[in-house]
Each structure stands twice: as structure tokens, then as C-alpha cells.
Amino acid sequence: MTAYTATVTVRLKRGVLDPEAETTQKTLERLGFELADLRSADQFEVDLDADDADSAAERADEMAQRLLANPTLHDYDVVVEEQAE
């Protein structure tokens, strides 16, 4: 088994109300920043042991589907990296 870190980034789907992002975007615009759009996201880092990176990604994907993300409201990405020894 090899140690991996799976990073799961969960964000609201486009079109779903995101009050935190709206407030942040308005404030950034008042500060002089020009933005096309802004969305907030939650990021989870999961350390796990797996036979290979694909297996680690499958386990992290299952975690996202079962708990970390609501498929009706959220999109998510999974990135897996092998931990340095």
C-alpha cells in the first residue's frame, strides 16, 4: 500500500445561489478589482493508503458522492498525489 493525499474541491453548480461569493465579489469590485464571476468552494484533504493512485481517486470520489458533495447542488473535483516519504 502507498500513502496518498486526495484533495476534493466542492463548489456550488453555476446558477445555484452563492451568497458568500456574491458578497465577496461585490466587495472586491468596490476595492477596484474587475471580476467576471466568483464562486466559493470547500476543499477537503484526505490522507489514505491505496494500491495505486486510481484506487485512491475512486475512494475519494465515493466519499464525495456519499457525503462531501450534494450532486443536486455541487460539482466537485478530485486530485490525488502520492505522499513524499
Rosetta constraint file for C-alpha pairs under 8 A:
AtomPair CA 1 CA 49 HARMONIC 5.80 0.50
AtomPair CA 1 CA 50 HARMONIC 5.21 0.50
AtomPair CA 1 CA 51 HARMONIC 4.87 0.50
AtomPair CA 1 CA 52 HARMONIC 7.62 0.50
AtomPair CA 2 CA 49 HARMONIC 5.30 0.50
AtomPair CA 2 CA 50 HARMONIC 5.51 0.50
AtomPair CA 2 CA 51 HARMONIC 6.07 0.50
AtomPair CA 2 CA 52 HARMONIC 6.86 0.50
AtomPair CA 2 CA 82 HARMONIC 7.46 0.50
AtomPair CA 3 CA 47 HARMONIC 7.08 0.50
AtomPair CA 3 CA 48 HARMONIC 5.76 0.50
AtomPair CA 3 CA 49 HARMONIC 4.47 0.50
AtomPair CA 3 CA 50 HARMONIC 6.62 0.50
AtomPair CA 3 CA 82 HARMONIC 6.14 0.50
AtomPair CA 3 CA 83 HARMONIC 5.61 0.50
AtomPair CA 4 CA 47 HARMONIC 5.77 0.50
AtomPair CA 4 CA 48 HARMONIC 5.44 0.50
AtomPair CA 4 CA 49 HARMONIC 5.99 0.50
AtomPair CA 4 CA 50 HARMONIC 7.21 0.50
AtomPair CA 4 CA 53 HARMONIC 7.30 0.50
AtomPair CA 4 CA 56 HARMONIC 6.93 0.50
AtomPair CA 4 CA 80 HARMONIC 6.64 0.50
AtomPair CA 4 CA 81 HARMONIC 5.60 0.50
AtomPair CA 4 CA 82 HARMONIC 4.34 0.50
AtomPair CA 4 CA 83 HARMONIC 5.09 0.50
AtomPair CA 5 CA 45 HARMONIC 6.44 0.50
AtomPair CA 5 CA 46 HARMONIC 5.49 0.50
AtomPair CA 5 CA 47 HARMONIC 4.46 0.50
AtomPair CA 5 CA 48 HARMONIC 6.33 0.50
AtomPair CA 5 CA 80 HARMONIC 5.74 0.50
AtomPair CA 5 CA 81 HARMONIC 5.41 0.50
AtomPair CA 5 CA 82 HARMONIC 6.30 0.50
AtomPair CA 5 CA 83 HARMONIC 6.31 0.50
AtomPair CA 6 CA 45 HARMONIC 5.69 0.50
AtomPair CA 6 CA 46 HARMONIC 5.08 0.50
AtomPair CA 6 CA 47 HARMONIC 6.40 0.50
AtomPair CA 6 CA 48 HARMONIC 7.65 0.50
AtomPair CA 6 CA 56 HARMONIC 7.12 0.50
AtomPair CA 6 CA 57 HARMONIC 6.82 0.50
AtomPair CA 6 CA 60 HARMONIC 6.39 0.50
AtomPair CA 6 CA 78 HARMONIC 6.58 0.50
AtomPair CA 6 CA 79 HARMONIC 5.63 0.50
AtomPair CA 6 CA 80 HARMONIC 4.33 0.50
AtomPair CA 6 CA 81 HARMONIC 6.48 0.50
AtomPair CA 7 CA 43 HARMONIC 6.82 0.50
AtomPair CA 7 CA 44 HARMONIC 5.65 0.50
AtomPair CA 7 CA 45 HARMONIC 4.52 0.50
AtomPair CA 7 CA 46 HARMONIC 6.35 0.50
AtomPair CA 7 CA 77 HARMONIC 7.97 0.50
AtomPair CA 7 CA 78 HARMONIC 5.65 0.50
AtomPair CA 7 CA 79 HARMONIC 5.17 0.50
AtomPair CA 7 CA 80 HARMONIC 6.28 0.50
AtomPair CA 8 CA 43 HARMONIC 5.66 0.50
AtomPair CA 8 CA 44 HARMONIC 5.11 0.50
AtomPair CA 8 CA 45 HARMONIC 6.42 0.50
AtomPair CA 8 CA 46 HARMONIC 7.90 0.50
AtomPair CA 8 CA 60 HARMONIC 7.27 0.50
AtomPair CA 8 CA 64 HARMONIC 7.25 0.50
AtomPair CA 8 CA 76 HARMONIC 6.72 0.50
AtomPair CA 8 CA 77 HARMONIC 5.65 0.50
AtomPair CA 8 CA 78 HARMONIC 4.62 0.50
AtomPair CA 8 CA 79 HARMONIC 6.63 0.50
AtomPair CA 9 CA 41 HARMONIC 6.58 0.50
AtomPair CA 9 CA 42 HARMONIC 5.77 0.50
AtomPair CA 9 CA 43 HARMONIC 4.40 0.50
AtomPair CA 9 CA 44 HARMONIC 6.43 0.50
AtomPair CA 9 CA 76 HARMONIC 5.39 0.50
AtomPair CA 9 CA 77 HARMONIC 5.28 0.50
AtomPair CA 9 CA 78 HARMONIC 6.63 0.50
AtomPair CA 10 CA 41 HARMONIC 5.53 0.50
AtomPair CA 10 CA 42 HARMONIC 5.17 0.50
AtomPair CA 10 CA 43 HARMONIC 6.22 0.50
AtomPair CA 10 CA 68 HARMONIC 7.42 0.50
AtomPair CA 10 CA 69 HARMONIC 6.30 0.50
AtomPair CA 10 CA 74 HARMONIC 6.42 0.50
AtomPair CA 10 CA 75 HARMONIC 5.97 0.50
AtomPair CA 10 CA 76 HARMONIC 4.40 0.50
AtomPair CA 10 CA 77 HARMONIC 6.80 0.50
AtomPair CA 11 CA 39 HARMONIC 7.30 0.50
AtomPair CA 11 CA 40 HARMONIC 6.34 0.50
AtomPair CA 11 CA 41 HARMONIC 4.41 0.50
AtomPair CA 11 CA 42 HARMONIC 6.42 0.50
AtomPair CA 11 CA 74 HARMONIC 5.45 0.50
AtomPair CA 11 CA 75 HARMONIC 5.57 0.50
AtomPair CA 11 CA 76 HARMONIC 6.22 0.50
AtomPair CA 12 CA 16 HARMONIC 6.21 0.50
AtomPair CA 12 CA 18 HARMONIC 7.18 0.50
AtomPair CA 12 CA 39 HARMONIC 7.50 0.50
AtomPair CA 12 CA 40 HARMONIC 7.53 0.50
AtomPair CA 12 CA 41 HARMONIC 7.26 0.50
AtomPair CA 12 CA 73 HARMONIC 5.70 0.50
AtomPair CA 12 CA 74 HARMONIC 4.38 0.50
AtomPair CA 12 CA 75 HARMONIC 6.16 0.50
AtomPair CA 13 CA 73 HARMONIC 5.79 0.50
AtomPair CA 13 CA 74 HARMONIC 5.03 0.50
AtomPair CA 13 CA 75 HARMONIC 5.61 0.50
AtomPair CA 16 CA 73 HARMONIC 6.87 0.50
AtomPair CA 18 CA 22 HARMONIC 6.22 0.50
AtomPair CA 18 CA 39 HARMONIC 7.08 0.50
AtomPair CA 18 CA 40 HARMONIC 7.37 0.50
AtomPair CA 19 CA 23 HARMONIC 6.13 0.50
AtomPair CA 20 CA 24 HARMONIC 6.22 0.50
AtomPair CA 20 CA 40 HARMONIC 6.87 0.50
AtomPair CA 21 CA 25 HARMONIC 5.92 0.50
AtomPair CA 21 CA 38 HARMONIC 5.87 0.50
AtomPair CA 21 CA 39 HARMONIC 5.12 0.50
AtomPair CA 21 CA 40 HARMONIC 5.30 0.50
AtomPair CA 22 CA 26 HARMONIC 6.18 0.50
AtomPair CA 22 CA 38 HARMONIC 7.31 0.50
AtomPair CA 22 CA 39 HARMONIC 7.84 0.50
AtomPair CA 23 CA 27 HARMONIC 6.24 0.50
AtomPair CA 24 CA 28 HARMONIC 6.15 0.50
AtomPair CA 24 CA 38 HARMONIC 7.98 0.50
AtomPair CA 25 CA 29 HARMONIC 6.12 0.50
AtomPair CA 25 CA 35 HARMONIC 7.34 0.50
AtomPair CA 25 CA 37 HARMONIC 7.46 0.50
AtomPair CA 25 CA 38 HARMONIC 6.09 0.50
AtomPair CA 26 CA 30 HARMONIC 6.22 0.50
AtomPair CA 27 CA 31 HARMONIC 6.32 0.50
AtomPair CA 28 CA 32 HARMONIC 6.54 0.50
AtomPair CA 28 CA 33 HARMONIC 5.48 0.50
AtomPair CA 28 CA 34 HARMONIC 7.78 0.50
AtomPair CA 29 CA 33 HARMONIC 4.77 0.50
AtomPair CA 29 CA 34 HARMONIC 5.83 0.50
AtomPair CA 29 CA 35 HARMONIC 7.07 0.50
AtomPair CA 46 CA 60 HARMONIC 7.63 0.50
AtomPair CA 48 CA 56 HARMONIC 7.16 0.50
AtomPair CA 49 CA 56 HARMONIC 7.26 0.50
AtomPair CA 50 CA 55 HARMONIC 6.01 0.50
AtomPair CA 50 CA 56 HARMONIC 5.41 0.50
AtomPair CA 51 CA 55 HARMONIC 6.38 0.50
AtomPair CA 51 CA 56 HARMONIC 7.60 0.50
AtomPair CA 52 CA 56 HARMONIC 6.42 0.50
AtomPair CA 53 CA 57 HARMONIC 6.10 0.50
AtomPair CA 53 CA 80 HARMONIC 6.47 0.50
AtomPair CA 53 CA 81 HARMONIC 7.33 0.50
AtomPair CA 53 CA 82 HARMONIC 7.32 0.50
AtomPair CA 54 CA 58 HARMONIC 6.17 0.50
AtomPair CA 55 CA 59 HARMONIC 6.29 0.50
AtomPair CA 56 CA 60 HARMONIC 6.24 0.50
AtomPair CA 56 CA 80 HARMONIC 7.03 0.50
AtomPair CA 57 CA 61 HARMONIC 5.96 0.50
AtomPair CA 57 CA 78 HARMONIC 6.73 0.50
AtomPair CA 57 CA 79 HARMONIC 7.23 0.50
AtomPair CA 57 CA 80 HARMONIC 6.09 0.50
AtomPair CA 58 CA 62 HARMONIC 6.21 0.50
AtomPair CA 59 CA 63 HARMONIC 6.32 0.50
AtomPair CA 60 CA 64 HARMONIC 6.25 0.50
AtomPair CA 60 CA 78 HARMONIC 6.97 0.50
AtomPair CA 61 CA 65 HARMONIC 6.19 0.50
AtomPair CA 61 CA 78 HARMONIC 6.67 0.50
AtomPair CA 62 CA 66 HARMONIC 5.99 0.50
AtomPair CA 63 CA 67 HARMONIC 5.79 0.50
AtomPair CA 63 CA 68 HARMONIC 6.32 0.50
AtomPair CA 64 CA 68 HARMONIC 4.38 0.50
AtomPair CA 64 CA 69 HARMONIC 5.24 0.50
AtomPair CA 64 CA 76 HARMONIC 7.53 0.50
AtomPair CA 65 CA 69 HARMONIC 5.90 0.50
AtomPair CA 65 CA 70 HARMONIC 7.12 0.50
AtomPair CA 65 CA 71 HARMONIC 7.08 0.50
AtomPair CA 69 CA 73 HARMONIC 7.82 0.50
AtomPair CA 69 CA 74 HARMONIC 5.78 0.50
AtomPair CA 69 CA 75 HARMONIC 7.31 0.50
AtomPair CA 69 CA 76 HARMONIC 7.05 0.50
AtomPair CA 70 CA 74 HARMONIC 5.45 0.50
AtomPair CA 71 CA 75 HARMONIC 6.79 0.50
